[in-house]
Amino acid sequence: MEAKQPTPPFDRQTAAQKVRMAKDAWNSRDPDRVVQVYTEDTVWRNRAEFPRGRVA
């Protein structure tokens, strides 16, 4: 079972938890898991590509 994501406003502990969850998701290389720890309006950057949002 995955931990519930912390929500703003973040304190030191919940900010660290959010970062850890993002790193763990990213390292899983599972796109469905990765998108869940980023906001819907996240702007991604991959060298010359700039997809926006979870769908992209």
mmCIF entry with sequence, helices, sheets and N, C-alpha, C, O atoms, coordinates in Angstrom:
data_MODEL
# 
_entry.id   MODEL 
# 
_entity.id                         1 
_entity.type                       polymer 
_entity.pdbx_number_of_molecules   1 
# 
_entity_poly.entity_id                      1 
_entity_poly.type                           'polypeptide(L)' 
_entity_poly.nstd_linkage                   no 
_entity_poly.nstd_monomer                   no 
_entity_poly.pdbx_seq_one_letter_code       MEAKQPTPPFDRQTAAQKVRMAKDAWNSRDPDRVVQVYTEDTVWRNRAEFPRGRVA 
_entity_poly.pdbx_seq_one_letter_code_can   MEAKQPTPPFDRQTAAQKVRMAKDAWNSRDPDRVVQVYTEDTVWRNRAEFPRGRVA 
_entity_poly.pdbx_strand_id                 A 
# 
loop_
_entity_poly_seq.entity_id 
_entity_poly_seq.num 
_entity_poly_seq.mon_id 
_entity_poly_seq.hetero 
1 1  MET n 
1 2  GLU n 
1 3  ALA n 
1 4  LYS n 
1 5  GLN n 
1 6  PRO n 
1 7  THR n 
1 8  PRO n 
1 9  PRO n 
1 10 PHE n 
1 11 ASP n 
1 12 ARG n 
1 13 GLN n 
1 14 THR n 
1 15 ALA n 
1 16 ALA n 
1 17 GLN n 
1 18 LYS n 
1 19 VAL n 
1 20 ARG n 
1 21 MET n 
1 22 ALA n 
1 23 LYS n 
1 24 ASP n 
1 25 ALA n 
1 26 TRP n 
1 27 ASN n 
1 28 SER n 
1 29 ARG n 
1 30 ASP n 
1 31 PRO n 
1 32 ASP n 
1 33 ARG n 
1 34 VAL n 
1 35 VAL n 
1 36 GLN n 
1 37 VAL n 
1 38 TYR n 
1 39 THR n 
1 40 GLU n 
1 41 ASP n 
1 42 THR n 
1 43 VAL n 
1 44 TRP n 
1 45 ARG n 
1 46 ASN n 
1 47 ARG n 
1 48 ALA n 
1 49 GLU n 
1 50 PHE n 
1 51 PRO n 
1 52 ARG n 
1 53 GLY n 
1 54 ARG n 
1 55 VAL n 
1 56 ALA n 
# 
_struct_asym.id          A 
_struct_asym.entity_id   1 
# 
loop_
_struct_conf.conf_type_id 
_struct_conf.id 
_struct_conf.pdbx_PDB_helix_id 
_struct_conf.beg_label_comp_id 
_struct_conf.beg_label_asym_id 
_struct_conf.beg_label_seq_id 
_struct_conf.pdbx_beg_PDB_ins_code 
_struct_conf.end_label_comp_id 
_struct_conf.end_label_asym_id 
_struct_conf.end_label_seq_id 
_struct_conf.pdbx_end_PDB_ins_code 
_struct_conf.beg_auth_comp_id 
_struct_conf.beg_auth_asym_id 
_struct_conf.beg_auth_seq_id 
_struct_conf.end_auth_comp_id 
_struct_conf.end_auth_asym_id 
_struct_conf.end_auth_seq_id 
_struct_conf.pdbx_PDB_helix_class 
_struct_conf.details 
_struct_conf.pdbx_PDB_helix_length 
HELX_P HELX_P1 AA1 ARG A 12 ? SER A 28 ? ARG A 12 SER A 28 1 ? 17 
HELX_P HELX_P2 AA2 PRO A 31 ? VAL A 34 ? PRO A 31 VAL A 34 1 ? 4  
HELX_P HELX_P3 AA3 VAL A 35 ? VAL A 37 ? VAL A 35 VAL A 37 5 ? 3  
# 
_struct_conf_type.id          HELX_P 
_struct_conf_type.criteria    ? 
_struct_conf_type.reference   ? 
# 
loop_
_atom_site.group_PDB 
_atom_site.id 
_atom_site.type_symbol 
_atom_site.label_atom_id 
_atom_site.label_alt_id 
_atom_site.label_comp_id 
_atom_site.label_asym_id 
_atom_site.label_entity_id 
_atom_site.label_seq_id 
_atom_site.pdbx_PDB_ins_code 
_atom_site.Cartn_x 
_atom_site.Cartn_y 
_atom_site.Cartn_z 
_atom_site.occupancy 
_atom_site.B_iso_or_equiv 
_atom_site.pdbx_formal_charge 
_atom_site.auth_seq_id 
_atom_site.auth_comp_id 
_atom_site.auth_asym_id 
_atom_site.auth_atom_id 
_atom_site.pdbx_PDB_model_num 
ATOM 1   N N  . MET A 1 1  ? 0.842  -1.184 0.000   1.00 0.00 ? 1  MET A N  1 
ATOM 2   C CA . MET A 1 1  ? 0.000  0.000  0.000   1.00 0.00 ? 1  MET A CA 1 
ATOM 3   C C  . MET A 1 1  ? 0.885  1.244  0.000   1.00 0.00 ? 1  MET A C  1 
ATOM 4   O O  . MET A 1 1  ? 1.829  1.347  0.783   1.00 0.00 ? 1  MET A O  1 
ATOM 5   N N  . GLU A 1 2  ? 0.569  2.183  -0.885  1.00 0.00 ? 2  GLU A N  1 
ATOM 6   C CA . GLU A 1 2  ? 1.373  3.400  -0.967  1.00 0.00 ? 2  GLU A CA 1 
ATOM 7   C C  . GLU A 1 2  ? 0.946  4.400  0.102   1.00 0.00 ? 2  GLU A C  1 
ATOM 8   O O  . GLU A 1 2  ? -0.214 4.442  0.513   1.00 0.00 ? 2  GLU A O  1 
ATOM 9   N N  . ALA A 1 3  ? 1.906  5.196  0.538   1.00 0.00 ? 3  ALA A N  1 
ATOM 10  C CA . ALA A 1 3  ? 1.612  6.227  1.516   1.00 0.00 ? 3  ALA A CA 1 
ATOM 11  C C  . ALA A 1 3  ? 0.787  7.326  0.876   1.00 0.00 ? 3  ALA A C  1 
ATOM 12  O O  . ALA A 1 3  ? 0.929  7.611  -0.313  1.00 0.00 ? 3  ALA A O  1 
ATOM 13  N N  . LYS A 1 4  ? -0.080 7.944  1.677   1.00 0.00 ? 4  LYS A N  1 
ATOM 14  C CA . LYS A 1 4  ? -0.878 9.058  1.191   1.00 0.00 ? 4  LYS A CA 1 
ATOM 15  C C  . LYS A 1 4  ? 0.031  10.260 0.958   1.00 0.00 ? 4  LYS A C  1 
ATOM 16  O O  . LYS A 1 4  ? 0.898  10.568 1.777   1.00 0.00 ? 4  LYS A O  1 
ATOM 17  N N  . GLN A 1 5  ? -0.179 10.924 -0.158  1.00 0.00 ? 5  GLN A N  1 
ATOM 18  C CA . GLN A 1 5  ? 0.651  12.085 -0.474  1.00 0.00 ? 5  GLN A CA 1 
ATOM 19  C C  . GLN A 1 5  ? 0.356  13.232 0.473   1.00 0.00 ? 5  GLN A C  1 
ATOM 20  O O  . GLN A 1 5  ? -0.805 13.503 0.779   1.00 0.00 ? 5  GLN A O  1 
ATOM 21  N N  . PRO A 1 6  ? 1.396  13.907 0.937   1.00 0.00 ? 6  PRO A N  1 
ATOM 22  C CA . PRO A 1 6  ? 1.190  15.102 1.756   1.00 0.00 ? 6  PRO A CA 1 
ATOM 23  C C  . PRO A 1 6  ? 0.657  16.241 0.887   1.00 0.00 ? 6  PRO A C  1 
ATOM 24  O O  . PRO A 1 6  ? 0.941  16.300 -0.310  1.00 0.00 ? 6  PRO A O  1 
ATOM 25  N N  . THR A 1 7  ? -0.095 17.121 1.478   1.00 0.00 ? 7  THR A N  1 
ATOM 26  C CA . THR A 1 7  ? -0.664 18.249 0.749   1.00 0.00 ? 7  THR A CA 1 
ATOM 27  C C  . THR A 1 7  ? -0.177 19.558 1.354   1.00 0.00 ? 7  THR A C  1 
ATOM 28  O O  . THR A 1 7  ? 0.162  19.615 2.536   1.00 0.00 ? 7  THR A O  1 
ATOM 29  N N  . PRO A 1 8  ? -0.141 20.623 0.531   1.00 0.00 ? 8  PRO A N  1 
ATOM 30  C CA . PRO A 1 8  ? 0.288  21.931 1.048   1.00 0.00 ? 8  PRO A CA 1 
ATOM 31  C C  . PRO A 1 8  ? -0.663 22.422 2.130   1.00 0.00 ? 8  PRO A C  1 
ATOM 32  O O  . PRO A 1 8  ? -1.822 22.008 2.168   1.00 0.00 ? 8  PRO A O  1 
ATOM 33  N N  . PRO A 1 9  ? -0.198 23.284 2.995   1.00 0.00 ? 9  PRO A N  1 
ATOM 34  C CA . PRO A 1 9  ? 1.161  23.817 3.080   1.00 0.00 ? 9  PRO A CA 1 
ATOM 35  C C  . PRO A 1 9  ? 2.101  22.766 3.667   1.00 0.00 ? 9  PRO A C  1 
ATOM 36  O O  . PRO A 1 9  ? 1.733  22.024 4.578   1.00 0.00 ? 9  PRO A O  1 
ATOM 37  N N  . PHE A 1 10 ? 3.317  22.716 3.131   1.00 0.00 ? 10 PHE A N  1 
ATOM 38  C CA . PHE A 1 10 ? 4.290  21.731 3.565   1.00 0.00 ? 10 PHE A CA 1 
ATOM 39  C C  . PHE A 1 10 ? 5.131  22.276 4.710   1.00 0.00 ? 10 PHE A C  1 
ATOM 40  O O  . PHE A 1 10 ? 5.499  23.451 4.732   1.00 0.00 ? 10 PHE A O  1 
ATOM 41  N N  . ASP A 1 11 ? 5.426  21.400 5.656   1.00 0.00 ? 11 ASP A N  1 
ATOM 42  C CA . ASP A 1 11 ? 6.434  21.733 6.656   1.00 0.00 ? 11 ASP A CA 1 
ATOM 43  C C  . ASP A 1 11 ? 7.696  20.946 6.272   1.00 0.00 ? 11 ASP A C  1 
ATOM 44  O O  . ASP A 1 11 ? 7.714  20.281 5.236   1.00 0.00 ? 11 ASP A O  1 
ATOM 45  N N  . ARG A 1 12 ? 8.713  21.014 7.066   1.00 0.00 ? 12 ARG A N  1 
ATOM 46  C CA . ARG A 1 12 ? 9.974  20.347 6.715   1.00 0.00 ? 12 ARG A CA 1 
ATOM 47  C C  . ARG A 1 12 ? 9.770  18.840 6.513   1.00 0.00 ? 12 ARG A C  1 
ATOM 48  O O  . ARG A 1 12 ? 10.306 18.263 5.567   1.00 0.00 ? 12 ARG A O  1 
ATOM 49  N N  . GLN A 1 13 ? 9.003  18.211 7.392   1.00 0.00 ? 13 GLN A N  1 
ATOM 50  C CA . GLN A 1 13 ? 8.794  16.767 7.319   1.00 0.00 ? 13 GLN A CA 1 
ATOM 51  C C  . GLN A 1 13 ? 7.961  16.373 6.097   1.00 0.00 ? 13 GLN A C  1 
ATOM 52  O O  . GLN A 1 13 ? 8.316  15.431 5.389   1.00 0.00 ? 13 GLN A O  1 
ATOM 53  N N  . THR A 1 14 ? 6.866  17.077 5.844   1.00 0.00 ? 14 THR A N  1 
ATOM 54  C CA . THR A 1 14 ? 6.017  16.707 4.710   1.00 0.00 ? 14 THR A CA 1 
ATOM 55  C C  . THR A 1 14 ? 6.671  17.065 3.376   1.00 0.00 ? 14 THR A C  1 
ATOM 56  O O  . THR A 1 14 ? 6.430  16.392 2.373   1.00 0.00 ? 14 THR A O  1 
ATOM 57  N N  . ALA A 1 15 ? 7.488  18.106 3.352   1.00 0.00 ? 15 ALA A N  1 
ATOM 58  C CA . ALA A 1 15 ? 8.220  18.443 2.120   1.00 0.00 ? 15 ALA A CA 1 
ATOM 59  C C  . ALA A 1 15 ? 9.226  17.341 1.798   1.00 0.00 ? 15 ALA A C  1 
ATOM 60  O O  . ALA A 1 15 ? 9.362  16.938 0.643   1.00 0.00 ? 15 ALA A O  1 
ATOM 61  N N  . ALA A 1 16 ? 9.923  16.860 2.811   1.00 0.00 ? 16 ALA A N  1 
ATOM 62  C CA . ALA A 1 16 ? 10.879 15.773 2.608   1.00 0.00 ? 16 ALA A CA 1 
ATOM 63  C C  . ALA A 1 16 ? 10.157 14.507 2.156   1.00 0.00 ? 16 ALA A C  1 
ATOM 64  O O  . ALA A 1 16 ? 10.668 13.767 1.315   1.00 0.00 ? 16 ALA A O  1 
ATOM 65  N N  . GLN A 1 17 ? 8.976  14.256 2.709   1.00 0.00 ? 17 GLN A N  1 
ATOM 66  C CA . GLN A 1 17 ? 8.183  13.093 2.315   1.00 0.00 ? 17 GLN A CA 1 
ATOM 67  C C  . GLN A 1 17 ? 7.766  13.208 0.848   1.00 0.00 ? 17 GLN A C  1 
ATOM 68  O O  . GLN A 1 17 ? 7.839  12.231 0.103   1.00 0.00 ? 17 GLN A O  1 
ATOM 69  N N  . LYS A 1 18 ? 7.333  14.392 0.435   1.00 0.00 ? 18 LYS A N  1 
ATOM 70  C CA . LYS A 1 18 ? 6.917  14.611 -0.951  1.00 0.00 ? 18 LYS A CA 1 
ATOM 71  C C  . LYS A 1 18 ? 8.091  14.383 -1.910  1.00 0.00 ? 18 LYS A C  1 
ATOM 72  O O  . LYS A 1 18 ? 7.926  13.741 -2.947  1.00 0.00 ? 18 LYS A O  1 
ATOM 73  N N  . VAL A 1 19 ? 9.250  14.893 -1.574  1.00 0.00 ? 19 VAL A N  1 
ATOM 74  C CA . VAL A 1 19 ? 10.432 14.712 -2.413  1.00 0.00 ? 19 VAL A CA 1 
ATOM 75  C C  . VAL A 1 19 ? 10.805 13.235 -2.493  1.00 0.00 ? 19 VAL A C  1 
ATOM 76  O O  . VAL A 1 19 ? 11.128 12.739 -3.572  1.00 0.00 ? 19 VAL A O  1 
ATOM 77  N N  . ARG A 1 20 ? 10.764 12.532 -1.371  1.00 0.00 ? 20 ARG A N  1 
ATOM 78  C CA . ARG A 1 20 ? 11.106 11.103 -1.356  1.00 0.00 ? 20 ARG A CA 1 
ATOM 79  C C  . ARG A 1 20 ? 10.134 10.323 -2.235  1.00 0.00 ? 20 ARG A C  1 
ATOM 80  O O  . ARG A 1 20 ? 10.553 9.439  -2.981  1.00 0.00 ? 20 ARG A O  1 
ATOM 81  N N  . MET A 1 21 ? 8.843  10.637 -2.158  1.00 0.00 ? 21 MET A N  1 
ATOM 82  C CA . MET A 1 21 ? 7.843  9.943  -2.967  1.00 0.00 ? 21 MET A CA 1 
ATOM 83  C C  . MET A 1 21 ? 8.087  10.195 -4.455  1.00 0.00 ? 21 MET A C  1 
ATOM 84  O O  . MET A 1 21 ? 7.963  9.281  -5.271  1.00 0.00 ? 21 MET A O  1 
ATOM 85  N N  . ALA A 1 22 ? 8.430  11.416 -4.802  1.00 0.00 ? 22 ALA A N  1 
ATOM 86  C CA . ALA A 1 22 ? 8.708  11.741 -6.204  1.00 0.00 ? 22 ALA A CA 1 
ATOM 87  C C  . ALA A 1 22 ? 9.942  10.988 -6.695  1.00 0.00 ? 22 ALA A C  1 
ATOM 88  O O  . ALA A 1 22 ? 9.943  10.450 -7.802  1.00 0.00 ? 22 ALA A O  1 
ATOM 89  N N  . LYS A 1 23 ? 10.988 10.951 -5.875  1.00 0.00 ? 23 LYS A N  1 
ATOM 90  C CA . LYS A 1 23 ? 12.207 10.236 -6.258  1.00 0.00 ? 23 LYS A CA 1 
ATOM 91  C C  . LYS A 1 23 ? 11.943 8.747  -6.402  1.00 0.00 ? 23 LYS A C  1 
ATOM 92  O O  . LYS A 1 23 ? 12.402 8.124  -7.360  1.00 0.00 ? 23 LYS A O  1 
ATOM 93  N N  . ASP A 1 24 ? 11.208 8.170  -5.456  1.00 0.00 ? 24 ASP A N  1 
ATOM 94  C CA . ASP A 1 24 ? 10.909 6.740  -5.521  1.00 0.00 ? 24 ASP A CA 1 
ATOM 95  C C  . ASP A 1 24 ? 10.070 6.406  -6.752  1.00 0.00 ? 24 ASP A C  1 
ATOM 96  O O  . ASP A 1 24 ? 10.310 5.393  -7.409  1.00 0.00 ? 24 ASP A O  1 
ATOM 97  N N  . ALA A 1 25 ? 9.096  7.243  -7.065  1.00 0.00 ? 25 ALA A N  1 
ATOM 98  C CA . ALA A 1 25 ? 8.263  7.015  -8.247  1.00 0.00 ? 25 ALA A CA 1 
ATOM 99  C C  . ALA A 1 25 ? 9.113  7.124  -9.513  1.00 0.00 ? 25 ALA A C  1 
ATOM 100 O O  . ALA A 1 25 ? 9.032  6.275  -10.401 1.00 0.00 ? 25 ALA A O  1 
ATOM 101 N N  . TRP A 1 26 ? 9.921  8.170  -9.585  1.00 0.00 ? 26 TRP A N  1 
ATOM 102 C CA . TRP A 1 26 ? 10.770 8.372  -10.767 1.00 0.00 ? 26 TRP A CA 1 
ATOM 103 C C  . TRP A 1 26 ? 11.700 7.175  -10.966 1.00 0.00 ? 26 TRP A C  1 
ATOM 104 O O  . TRP A 1 26 ? 11.869 6.695  -12.087 1.00 0.00 ? 26 TRP A O  1 
ATOM 105 N N  . ASN A 1 27 ? 12.292 6.704  -9.896  1.00 0.00 ? 27 ASN A N  1 
ATOM 106 C CA . ASN A 1 27 ? 13.237 5.588  -9.981  1.00 0.00 ? 27 ASN A CA 1 
ATOM 107 C C  . ASN A 1 27 ? 12.543 4.269  -10.328 1.00 0.00 ? 27 ASN A C  1 
ATOM 108 O O  . ASN A 1 27 ? 13.201 3.327  -10.770 1.00 0.00 ? 27 ASN A O  1 
ATOM 109 N N  . SER A 1 28 ? 11.241 4.190  -10.136 1.00 0.00 ? 28 SER A N  1 
ATOM 110 C CA . SER A 1 28 ? 10.503 2.976  -10.490 1.00 0.00 ? 28 SER A CA 1 
ATOM 111 C C  . SER A 1 28 ? 10.395 2.822  -12.008 1.00 0.00 ? 28 SER A C  1 
ATOM 112 O O  . SER A 1 28 ? 10.177 1.720  -12.512 1.00 0.00 ? 28 SER A O  1 
ATOM 113 N N  . ARG A 1 29 ? 10.551 3.936  -12.733 1.00 0.00 ? 29 ARG A N  1 
ATOM 114 C CA . ARG A 1 29 ? 10.448 3.969  -14.203 1.00 0.00 ? 29 ARG A CA 1 
ATOM 115 C C  . ARG A 1 29 ? 9.058  3.557  -14.689 1.00 0.00 ? 29 ARG A C  1 
ATOM 116 O O  . ARG A 1 29 ? 8.895  3.145  -15.838 1.00 0.00 ? 29 ARG A O  1 
ATOM 117 N N  . ASP A 1 30 ? 8.065  3.668  -13.819 1.00 0.00 ? 30 ASP A N  1 
ATOM 118 C CA . ASP A 1 30 ? 6.674  3.341  -14.156 1.00 0.00 ? 30 ASP A CA 1 
ATOM 119 C C  . ASP A 1 30 ? 5.940  4.658  -14.404 1.00 0.00 ? 30 ASP A C  1 
ATOM 120 O O  . ASP A 1 30 ? 5.650  5.382  -13.451 1.00 0.00 ? 30 ASP A O  1 
ATOM 121 N N  . PRO A 1 31 ? 5.633  4.988  -15.667 1.00 0.00 ? 31 PRO A N  1 
ATOM 122 C CA . PRO A 1 31 ? 5.006  6.279  -15.972 1.00 0.00 ? 31 PRO A CA 1 
ATOM 123 C C  . PRO A 1 31 ? 3.702  6.516  -15.217 1.00 0.00 ? 31 PRO A C  1 
ATOM 124 O O  . PRO A 1 31 ? 3.417  7.647  -14.823 1.00 0.00 ? 31 PRO A O  1 
ATOM 125 N N  . ASP A 1 32 ? 2.913  5.476  -15.014 1.00 0.00 ? 32 ASP A N  1 
ATOM 126 C CA . ASP A 1 32 ? 1.650  5.642  -14.288 1.00 0.00 ? 32 ASP A CA 1 
ATOM 127 C C  . ASP A 1 32 ? 1.880  6.021  -12.833 1.00 0.00 ? 32 ASP A C  1 
ATOM 128 O O  . ASP A 1 32 ? 1.070  6.733  -12.240 1.00 0.00 ? 32 ASP A O  1 
ATOM 129 N N  . ARG A 1 33 ? 2.965  5.555  -12.265 1.00 0.00 ? 33 ARG A N  1 
ATOM 130 C CA . ARG A 1 33 ? 3.298  5.908  -10.885 1.00 0.00 ? 33 ARG A CA 1 
ATOM 131 C C  . ARG A 1 33 ? 3.943  7.291  -10.811 1.00 0.00 ? 33 ARG A C  1 
ATOM 132 O O  . ARG A 1 33 ? 3.671  8.063  -9.892  1.00 0.00 ? 33 ARG A O  1 
ATOM 133 N N  . VAL A 1 34 ? 4.794  7.594  -11.781 1.00 0.00 ? 34 VAL A N  1 
ATOM 134 C CA . VAL A 1 34 ? 5.498  8.879  -11.793 1.00 0.00 ? 34 VAL A CA 1 
ATOM 135 C C  . VAL A 1 34 ? 4.518  10.050 -11.837 1.00 0.00 ? 34 VAL A C  1 
ATOM 136 O O  . VAL A 1 34 ? 4.663  11.005 -11.074 1.00 0.00 ? 34 VAL A O  1 
ATOM 137 N N  . VAL A 1 35 ? 3.531  9.985  -12.714 1.00 0.00 ? 35 VAL A N  1 
ATOM 138 C CA . VAL A 1 35 ? 2.633  11.130 -12.883 1.00 0.00 ? 35 VAL A CA 1 
ATOM 139 C C  . VAL A 1 35 ? 1.818  11.439 -11.636 1.00 0.00 ? 35 VAL A C  1 
ATOM 140 O O  . VAL A 1 35 ? 1.360  12.569 -11.467 1.00 0.00 ? 35 VAL A O  1 
ATOM 141 N N  . GLN A 1 36 ? 1.631  10.470 -10.772 1.00 0.00 ? 36 GLN A N  1 
ATOM 142 C CA . GLN A 1 36 ? 0.807  10.682 -9.582  1.00 0.00 ? 36 GLN A CA 1 
ATOM 143 C C  . GLN A 1 36 ? 1.454  11.585 -8.536  1.00 0.00 ? 36 GLN A C  1 
ATOM 144 O O  . GLN A 1 36 ? 0.760  12.127 -7.675  1.00 0.00 ? 36 GLN A O  1 
ATOM 145 N N  . VAL A 1 37 ? 2.752  11.750 -8.598  1.00 0.00 ? 37 VAL A N  1 
ATOM 146 C CA . VAL A 1 37 ? 3.413  12.584 -7.591  1.00 0.00 ? 37 VAL A CA 1 
ATOM 147 C C  . VAL A 1 37 ? 3.731  13.990 -8.107  1.00 0.00 ? 37 VAL A C  1 
ATOM 148 O O  . VAL A 1 37 ? 4.405  14.768 -7.432  1.00 0.00 ? 37 VAL A O  1 
ATOM 149 N N  . TYR A 1 38 ? 3.246  14.302 -9.295  1.00 0.00 ? 38 TYR A N  1 
ATOM 150 C CA . TYR A 1 38 ? 3.427  15.636 -9.866  1.00 0.00 ? 38 TYR A CA 1 
ATOM 151 C C  . TYR A 1 38 ? 2.069  16.262 -10.117 1.00 0.00 ? 38 TYR A C  1 
ATOM 152 O O  . TYR A 1 38 ? 1.098  15.549 -10.371 1.00 0.00 ? 38 TYR A O  1 
ATOM 153 N N  . THR A 1 39 ? 1.984  17.579 -10.051 1.00 0.00 ? 39 THR A N  1 
ATOM 154 C CA . THR A 1 39 ? 0.720  18.270 -10.270 1.00 0.00 ? 39 THR A CA 1 
ATOM 155 C C  . THR A 1 39 ? 0.309  18.195 -11.729 1.00 0.00 ? 39 THR A C  1 
ATOM 156 O O  . THR A 1 39 ? 1.138  17.954 -12.608 1.00 0.00 ? 39 THR A O  1 
ATOM 157 N N  . GLU A 1 40 ? -0.975 18.402 -11.980 1.00 0.00 ? 40 GLU A N  1 
ATOM 158 C CA . GLU A 1 40 ? -1.495 18.321 -13.348 1.00 0.00 ? 40 GLU A CA 1 
ATOM 159 C C  . GLU A 1 40 ? -0.921 19.393 -14.259 1.00 0.00 ? 40 GLU A C  1 
ATOM 160 O O  . GLU A 1 40 ? -0.913 19.225 -15.479 1.00 0.00 ? 40 GLU A O  1 
ATOM 161 N N  . ASP A 1 41 ? -0.437 20.499 -13.687 1.00 0.00 ? 41 ASP A N  1 
ATOM 162 C CA . ASP A 1 41 ? 0.114  21.576 -14.513 1.00 0.00 ? 41 ASP A CA 1 
ATOM 163 C C  . ASP A 1 41 ? 1.646  21.586 -14.527 1.00 0.00 ? 41 ASP A C  1 
ATOM 164 O O  . ASP A 1 41 ? 2.262  22.589 -14.887 1.00 0.00 ? 41 ASP A O  1 
ATOM 165 N N  . THR A 1 42 ? 2.248  20.476 -14.137 1.00 0.00 ? 42 THR A N  1 
ATOM 166 C CA . THR A 1 42 ? 3.708  20.369 -14.159 1.00 0.00 ? 42 THR A CA 1 
ATOM 167 C C  . THR A 1 42 ? 4.234  20.545 -15.579 1.00 0.00 ? 42 THR A C  1 
ATOM 168 O O  . THR A 1 42 ? 3.670  20.006 -16.532 1.00 0.00 ? 42 THR A O  1 
ATOM 169 N N  . VAL A 1 43 ? 5.313  21.298 -15.709 1.00 0.00 ? 43 VAL A N  1 
ATOM 170 C CA . VAL A 1 43 ? 5.983  21.459 -16.999 1.00 0.00 ? 43 VAL A CA 1 
ATOM 171 C C  . VAL A 1 43 ? 7.233  20.592 -16.959 1.00 0.00 ? 43 VAL A C  1 
ATOM 172 O O  . VAL A 1 43 ? 8.121  20.808 -16.134 1.00 0.00 ? 43 VAL A O  1 
ATOM 173 N N  . TRP A 1 44 ? 7.297  19.616 -17.848 1.00 0.00 ? 44 TRP A N  1 
ATOM 174 C CA . TRP A 1 44 ? 8.410  18.684 -17.915 1.00 0.00 ? 44 TRP A CA 1 
ATOM 175 C C  . TRP A 1 44 ? 9.436  19.192 -18.918 1.00 0.00 ? 44 TRP A C  1 
ATOM 176 O O  . TRP A 1 44 ? 9.088  19.873 -19.883 1.00 0.00 ? 44 TRP A O  1 
ATOM 177 N N  . ARG A 1 45 ? 10.685 18.861 -18.688 1.00 0.00 ? 45 ARG A N  1 
ATOM 178 C CA . ARG A 1 45 ? 11.729 19.229 -19.633 1.00 0.00 ? 45 ARG A CA 1 
ATOM 179 C C  . ARG A 1 45 ? 12.598 18.005 -19.884 1.00 0.00 ? 45 ARG A C  1 
ATOM 180 O O  . ARG A 1 45 ? 13.148 17.409 -18.958 1.00 0.00 ? 45 ARG A O  1 
ATOM 181 N N  . ASN A 1 46 ? 12.705 17.652 -21.142 1.00 0.00 ? 46 ASN A N  1 
ATOM 182 C CA . ASN A 1 46 ? 13.552 16.534 -21.538 1.00 0.00 ? 46 ASN A CA 1 
ATOM 183 C C  . ASN A 1 46 ? 14.374 16.983 -22.740 1.00 0.00 ? 46 ASN A C  1 
ATOM 184 O O  . ASN A 1 46 ? 14.022 16.720 -23.890 1.00 0.00 ? 46 ASN A O  1 
ATOM 185 N N  . ARG A 1 47 ? 15.459 17.655 -22.452 1.00 0.00 ? 47 ARG A N  1 
ATOM 186 C CA . ARG A 1 47 ? 16.343 18.213 -23.474 1.00 0.00 ? 47 ARG A CA 1 
ATOM 187 C C  . ARG A 1 47 ? 15.594 19.192 -24.360 1.00 0.00 ? 47 ARG A C  1 
ATOM 188 O O  . ARG A 1 47 ? 15.427 20.347 -23.969 1.00 0.00 ? 47 ARG A O  1 
ATOM 189 N N  . ALA A 1 48 ? 15.136 18.783 -25.531 1.00 0.00 ? 48 ALA A N  1 
ATOM 190 C CA . ALA A 1 48 ? 14.476 19.709 -26.448 1.00 0.00 ? 48 ALA A CA 1 
ATOM 191 C C  . ALA A 1 48 ? 12.949 19.598 -26.399 1.00 0.00 ? 48 ALA A C  1 
ATOM 192 O O  . ALA A 1 48 ? 12.258 20.313 -27.125 1.00 0.00 ? 48 ALA A O  1 
ATOM 193 N N  . GLU A 1 49 ? 12.421 18.723 -25.563 1.00 0.00 ? 49 GLU A N  1 
ATOM 194 C CA . GLU A 1 49 ? 10.974 18.538 -25.473 1.00 0.00 ? 49 GLU A CA 1 
ATOM 195 C C  . GLU A 1 49 ? 10.454 19.139 -24.173 1.00 0.00 ? 49 GLU A C  1 
ATOM 196 O O  . GLU A 1 49 ? 11.113 19.066 -23.136 1.00 0.00 ? 49 GLU A O  1 
ATOM 197 N N  . PHE A 1 50 ? 9.272  19.730 -24.240 1.00 0.00 ? 50 PHE A N  1 
ATOM 198 C CA . PHE A 1 50 ? 8.682  20.367 -23.070 1.00 0.00 ? 50 PHE A CA 1 
ATOM 199 C C  . PHE A 1 50 ? 7.215  19.957 -22.922 1.00 0.00 ? 50 PHE A C  1 
ATOM 200 O O  . PHE A 1 50 ? 6.327  20.797 -23.065 1.00 0.00 ? 50 PHE A O  1 
ATOM 201 N N  . PRO A 1 51 ? 6.947  18.671 -22.635 1.00 0.00 ? 51 PRO A N  1 
ATOM 202 C CA . PRO A 1 51 ? 5.551  18.259 -22.461 1.00 0.00 ? 51 PRO A CA 1 
ATOM 203 C C  . PRO A 1 51 ? 4.951  18.931 -21.235 1.00 0.00 ? 51 PRO A C  1 
ATOM 204 O O  . PRO A 1 51 ? 5.667  19.245 -20.283 1.00 0.00 ? 51 PRO A O  1 
ATOM 205 N N  . ARG A 1 52 ? 3.647  19.152 -21.253 1.00 0.00 ? 52 ARG A N  1 
ATOM 206 C CA . ARG A 1 52 ? 2.964  19.792 -20.130 1.00 0.00 ? 52 ARG A CA 1 
ATOM 207 C C  . ARG A 1 52 ? 1.878  18.884 -19.594 1.00 0.00 ? 52 ARG A C  1 
ATOM 208 O O  . ARG A 1 52 ? 1.132  18.273 -20.360 1.00 0.00 ? 52 ARG A O  1 
ATOM 209 N N  . GLY A 1 53 ? 1.791  18.797 -18.280 1.00 0.00 ? 53 GLY A N  1 
ATOM 210 C CA . GLY A 1 53 ? 0.725  18.071 -17.621 1.00 0.00 ? 53 GLY A CA 1 
ATOM 211 C C  . GLY A 1 53 ? 0.944  16.560 -17.572 1.00 0.00 ? 53 GLY A C  1 
ATOM 212 O O  . GLY A 1 53 ? 1.886  16.027 -18.159 1.00 0.00 ? 53 GLY A O  1 
ATOM 213 N N  . ARG A 1 54 ? 0.044  15.887 -16.853 1.00 0.00 ? 54 ARG A N  1 
ATOM 214 C CA . ARG A 1 54 ? 0.159  14.448 -16.639 1.00 0.00 ? 54 ARG A CA 1 
ATOM 215 C C  . ARG A 1 54 ? -0.068 13.652 -17.913 1.00 0.00 ? 54 ARG A C  1 
ATOM 216 O O  . ARG A 1 54 ? 0.610  12.648 -18.130 1.00 0.00 ? 54 ARG A O  1 
ATOM 217 N N  . VAL A 1 55 ? -0.988 14.063 -18.749 1.00 0.00 ? 55 VAL A N  1 
ATOM 218 C CA . VAL A 1 55 ? -1.325 13.303 -19.949 1.00 0.00 ? 55 VAL A CA 1 
ATOM 219 C C  . VAL A 1 55 ? -0.138 13.227 -20.890 1.00 0.00 ? 55 VAL A C  1 
ATOM 220 O O  . VAL A 1 55 ? 0.171  12.163 -21.428 1.00 0.00 ? 55 VAL A O  1 
ATOM 221 N N  . ALA A 1 56 ? 0.523  14.353 -21.087 1.00 0.00 ? 56 ALA A N  1 
ATOM 222 C CA . ALA A 1 56 ? 1.677  14.388 -21.998 1.00 0.00 ? 56 ALA A CA 1 
ATOM 223 C C  . ALA A 1 56 ? 2.809  13.546 -21.446 1.00 0.00 ? 56 ALA A C  1 
ATOM 224 O O  . ALA A 1 56 ? 3.867  13.450 -22.069 1.00 0.00 ? 56 ALA A O  1 
# 
